[in-house]
Amino acid sequence: MSRLDRARRWARDIKRDVIVLWLAARDSRVPWYAKLAAGAIAAYALSPIDLIPDFIPILGYLDDLVIVPLGIIAVLRLIPTDVLAELRIQALQQVERPVSRAGMAAVISIWLTFVALISWMALAP
């Protein structure tokens, strides 16, 4: 298997696992701490807005290539294996990709807080 094939498979698995986290956040068999982490990672990964915009050199892709996959891997370890296997099957059967409006709202609120803090610091005597 070539490196390109492995990269494609890895990307496909990451997409599936984001949907798995989205499903796990709503599953009653998943512990509360795993639900919380799964919901946060899925909301961010499915959000149409990035915390670090992609046009920023190097840092813009850091969250997409490193932070999100590491978060997904960490949270998947918190989900019981039998539940995880069932959720992966459900994720493969999912026709459309969910969109997280809550993730988008969280990213926007973080940016607005950041802008307000910078403005406050700039205008403070």
C-alpha positions as CSV (number, residue, x, y, z in Angstrom):
1,M,0.0,0.0,0.0
2,S,1.5,3.3,-1.0
3,R,1.7,6.4,1.2
4,L,-1.0,8.1,-0.8
5,D,-3.4,5.2,-0.3
6,R,-2.6,5.1,3.5
7,A,-3.3,8.9,3.7
8,R,-6.6,8.5,1.9
9,R,-7.7,5.7,4.2
10,W,-6.6,7.7,7.2
11,A,-8.6,10.7,6.1
12,R,-11.7,8.5,5.4
13,D,-11.4,6.9,8.8
14,I,-11.1,10.4,10.5
15,K,-14.3,11.5,8.7
16,R,-16.1,8.4,9.9
17,D,-14.8,8.8,13.4
18,V,-16.0,12.4,13.6
19,I,-19.5,11.1,12.9
20,V,-18.9,8.3,15.5
21,L,-18.2,11.0,18.1
22,W,-21.3,12.9,17.1
23,L,-23.3,9.7,17.6
24,A,-21.5,8.8,20.8
25,A,-22.3,12.2,22.4
26,R,-26.0,11.1,22.1
27,D,-25.7,7.4,23.1
28,S,-26.8,6.5,26.6
29,R,-24.2,3.7,26.9
30,V,-21.3,6.1,26.7
31,P,-20.0,7.5,30.0
32,W,-20.8,11.2,30.7
33,Y,-17.2,12.4,30.5
34,A,-16.8,10.6,27.1
35,K,-20.0,12.2,25.9
36,L,-18.8,15.6,26.9
37,A,-15.4,15.2,25.2
38,A,-17.0,13.5,22.1
39,G,-19.5,16.3,21.8
40,A,-16.9,19.0,22.0
41,I,-14.5,17.4,19.5
42,A,-17.4,16.6,17.1
43,A,-18.9,20.1,17.4
44,Y,-15.5,21.6,16.6
45,A,-14.7,19.2,13.7
46,L,-18.2,19.6,12.2
47,S,-18.2,23.3,12.6
48,P,-18.1,25.2,9.3
49,I,-15.8,27.8,11.0
50,D,-12.2,27.0,12.3
51,L,-10.8,28.5,15.5
52,I,-7.6,29.2,13.6
53,P,-8.5,30.2,10.0
54,D,-6.8,28.2,7.2
55,F,-5.4,31.3,5.6
56,I,-3.0,31.8,8.5
57,P,0.3,30.1,7.4
58,I,1.1,26.8,9.1
59,L,-1.1,27.4,12.1
60,G,-4.2,27.5,10.0
61,Y,-3.8,23.8,9.1
62,L,-2.4,22.8,12.5
63,D,-5.9,22.2,14.0
64,D,-7.1,20.2,10.9
65,L,-4.0,18.0,10.6
66,V,-2.9,17.6,14.3
67,I,-5.2,18.8,17.0
68,V,-8.5,17.4,15.7
69,P,-7.2,13.9,14.9
70,L,-5.4,13.7,18.2
71,G,-8.6,14.7,20.0
72,I,-10.6,12.1,18.1
73,I,-8.1,9.4,18.9
74,A,-8.1,10.3,22.6
75,V,-11.9,10.4,22.9
76,L,-12.3,7.1,21.0
77,R,-10.3,5.4,23.8
78,L,-12.9,6.6,26.3
79,I,-15.8,4.8,24.5
80,P,-16.4,1.2,25.3
81,T,-15.2,-1.1,22.5
82,D,-18.5,-2.8,21.9
83,V,-20.4,0.5,21.7
84,L,-17.6,1.9,19.4
85,A,-17.9,-1.0,17.0
86,E,-21.7,-0.5,16.8
87,L,-21.3,3.3,16.3
88,R,-18.8,2.8,13.5
89,I,-21.3,0.7,11.7
90,Q,-24.0,3.4,12.2
91,A,-21.6,6.1,11.0
92,L,-20.9,4.2,7.8
93,Q,-24.6,4.0,7.2
94,Q,-25.1,7.7,7.8
95,V,-26.1,9.3,4.4
96,E,-25.4,12.9,5.1
97,R,-22.7,14.6,7.2
98,P,-24.0,16.4,10.2
99,V,-23.2,20.1,10.7
100,S,-22.6,21.6,14.1
101,R,-24.2,24.9,14.6
102,A,-23.2,24.7,18.3
103,G,-19.5,24.4,17.3
104,M,-19.9,27.3,15.0
105,A,-21.5,29.4,17.8
106,A,-18.6,28.4,20.2
107,V,-15.9,29.4,17.7
108,I,-17.7,32.7,17.0
109,S,-18.0,33.4,20.7
110,I,-14.4,32.7,21.3
111,W,-13.4,35.1,18.5
112,L,-15.8,37.8,19.8
113,T,-14.4,37.3,23.4
114,F,-10.8,37.6,22.0
115,V,-11.7,40.8,20.0
116,A,-13.4,42.3,23.1
117,L,-10.4,41.5,25.3
118,I,-7.9,43.0,22.8
119,S,-10.2,46.1,22.4
120,W,-10.4,46.5,26.2
121,M,-6.7,46.2,26.6
122,A,-6.1,48.7,23.8
123,L,-8.5,51.3,25.2
124,A,-7.5,50.9,28.9
125,P,-5.5,53.8,30.2
